[in-house]
Amino acid sequence: MDWTLTELRYLLAVVDARSFTVAAGELGVSQAAVSRAVGKLERRLGEGLLVRTPRACEPTPLGVQLTAQARRVLAEV
């Protein structure tokens, strides 16, 4: 699976902030950019990475797995 470092950073920011809007603010990018990046990952995987609710978002089981991998990859970079 090919992932960009930006996509992984954006996913981690959303998981940590539990919000696309807060993550975008912390990253200094638009909420739409964060949403697009996470959406691209989800489409490539064919499965959702986040459960979105009006108040927050939580990682799915696959999201938890990918988040752990993303943390390892970004720690090595």
DOVOZA-508513 format. One record per residue (C-alpha): x, y, z; residue in three letters; residue number from 1. Coordinates in Angstrom, 2 decimals. Example, Ala and Ser with C-alpha at 12.3 -4.5 7.8 and 13.67 -1.06 7.14 Angstrom:
<nodes>
@X: 12.30 Y: -4.50 Z: 7.80 resn: ALA resi: 1
@X: 13.67 Y: -1.06 Z: 7.14 resn: SER resi: 2
</nodes>
This chain:
<nodes>
@X: 0.00 Y: 0.00 Z: 0.00 resn: MET resi: 1
@X: 1.35 Y: 3.40 Z: -0.96 resn: ASP resi: 2
@X: 0.76 Y: 6.18 Z: 1.53 resn: TRP resi: 3
@X: 2.26 Y: 9.63 Z: 1.56 resn: THR resi: 4
@X: 3.81 Y: 11.01 Z: 4.71 resn: LEU resi: 5
@X: 1.38 Y: 13.91 Z: 4.50 resn: THR resi: 6
@X: -1.60 Y: 11.55 Z: 4.51 resn: GLU resi: 7
@X: -0.22 Y: 9.75 Z: 7.54 resn: LEU resi: 8
@X: 0.45 Y: 13.02 Z: 9.37 resn: ARG resi: 9
@X: -3.06 Y: 14.23 Z: 8.64 resn: TYR resi: 10
@X: -4.63 Y: 10.97 Z: 9.81 resn: LEU resi: 11
@X: -2.67 Y: 11.07 Z: 13.06 resn: LEU resi: 12
@X: -3.61 Y: 14.68 Z: 13.64 resn: ALA resi: 13
@X: -7.30 Y: 13.84 Z: 13.23 resn: VAL resi: 14
@X: -7.08 Y: 10.80 Z: 15.51 resn: VAL resi: 15
@X: -5.21 Y: 12.77 Z: 18.18 resn: ASP resi: 16
@X: -7.51 Y: 15.81 Z: 17.98 resn: ALA resi: 17
@X: -10.66 Y: 13.73 Z: 17.44 resn: ARG resi: 18
@X: -11.69 Y: 16.46 Z: 14.99 resn: SER resi: 19
@X: -10.94 Y: 17.36 Z: 11.38 resn: PHE resi: 20
@X: -11.33 Y: 21.06 Z: 12.14 resn: THR resi: 21
@X: -8.99 Y: 21.05 Z: 15.14 resn: VAL resi: 22
@X: -6.46 Y: 18.90 Z: 13.28 resn: ALA resi: 23
@X: -6.50 Y: 21.30 Z: 10.32 resn: ALA resi: 24
@X: -5.87 Y: 24.24 Z: 12.64 resn: GLY resi: 25
@X: -2.95 Y: 22.47 Z: 14.28 resn: GLU resi: 26
@X: -1.51 Y: 21.54 Z: 10.89 resn: LEU resi: 27
@X: -2.03 Y: 25.00 Z: 9.44 resn: GLY resi: 28
@X: -4.05 Y: 23.72 Z: 6.48 resn: VAL resi: 29
@X: -7.71 Y: 23.79 Z: 5.51 resn: SER resi: 30
@X: -10.21 Y: 21.32 Z: 6.91 resn: GLN resi: 31
@X: -10.99 Y: 20.34 Z: 3.32 resn: ALA resi: 32
@X: -7.34 Y: 19.36 Z: 2.71 resn: ALA resi: 33
@X: -7.34 Y: 17.12 Z: 5.77 resn: VAL resi: 34
@X: -10.68 Y: 15.58 Z: 4.78 resn: SER resi: 35
@X: -9.47 Y: 14.91 Z: 1.23 resn: ARG resi: 36
@X: -6.25 Y: 13.25 Z: 2.42 resn: ALA resi: 37
@X: -8.04 Y: 10.95 Z: 4.86 resn: VAL resi: 38
@X: -10.71 Y: 10.21 Z: 2.25 resn: GLY resi: 39
@X: -8.03 Y: 9.19 Z: -0.26 resn: LYS resi: 40
@X: -6.60 Y: 6.74 Z: 2.24 resn: LEU resi: 41
@X: -10.04 Y: 5.30 Z: 2.95 resn: GLU resi: 42
@X: -10.83 Y: 4.90 Z: -0.77 resn: ARG resi: 43
@X: -7.53 Y: 3.14 Z: -1.44 resn: ARG resi: 44
@X: -8.12 Y: 0.78 Z: 1.46 resn: LEU resi: 45
@X: -11.77 Y: 0.30 Z: 0.55 resn: GLY resi: 46
@X: -12.74 Y: 0.74 Z: 4.19 resn: GLU resi: 47
@X: -13.33 Y: 3.57 Z: 6.64 resn: GLY resi: 48
@X: -10.58 Y: 4.61 Z: 9.02 resn: LEU resi: 49
@X: -12.70 Y: 6.90 Z: 11.17 resn: LEU resi: 50
@X: -16.21 Y: 6.86 Z: 12.59 resn: VAL resi: 51
@X: -17.47 Y: 10.41 Z: 12.24 resn: ARG resi: 52
@X: -20.07 Y: 11.83 Z: 14.61 resn: THR resi: 53
@X: -21.25 Y: 15.42 Z: 14.98 resn: PRO resi: 54
@X: -19.05 Y: 15.96 Z: 18.03 resn: ARG resi: 55
@X: -15.94 Y: 13.88 Z: 17.32 resn: ALA resi: 56
@X: -14.38 Y: 11.12 Z: 15.28 resn: CYS resi: 57
@X: -12.89 Y: 7.86 Z: 16.50 resn: GLU resi: 58
@X: -10.69 Y: 5.36 Z: 14.65 resn: PRO resi: 59
@X: -12.23 Y: 2.15 Z: 13.39 resn: THR resi: 60
@X: -10.36 Y: -1.10 Z: 14.09 resn: PRO resi: 61
@X: -8.53 Y: -0.63 Z: 10.79 resn: LEU resi: 62
@X: -7.90 Y: 3.00 Z: 11.75 resn: GLY resi: 63
@X: -6.29 Y: 1.87 Z: 15.01 resn: VAL resi: 64
@X: -4.00 Y: -0.50 Z: 13.09 resn: GLN resi: 65
@X: -3.02 Y: 2.11 Z: 10.52 resn: LEU resi: 66
@X: -2.50 Y: 4.74 Z: 13.21 resn: THR resi: 67
@X: -0.03 Y: 2.48 Z: 15.00 resn: ALA resi: 68
@X: 1.83 Y: 1.84 Z: 11.74 resn: GLN resi: 69
@X: 1.79 Y: 5.55 Z: 10.87 resn: ALA resi: 70
@X: 3.30 Y: 6.45 Z: 14.24 resn: ARG resi: 71
@X: 6.15 Y: 3.97 Z: 13.66 resn: ARG resi: 72
@X: 6.78 Y: 5.20 Z: 10.11 resn: VAL resi: 73
@X: 6.78 Y: 8.87 Z: 11.08 resn: LEU resi: 74
@X: 9.04 Y: 8.19 Z: 14.07 resn: ALA resi: 75
@X: 11.59 Y: 6.67 Z: 11.71 resn: GLU resi: 76
@X: 11.47 Y: 9.52 Z: 9.21 resn: VAL resi: 77
</nodes>
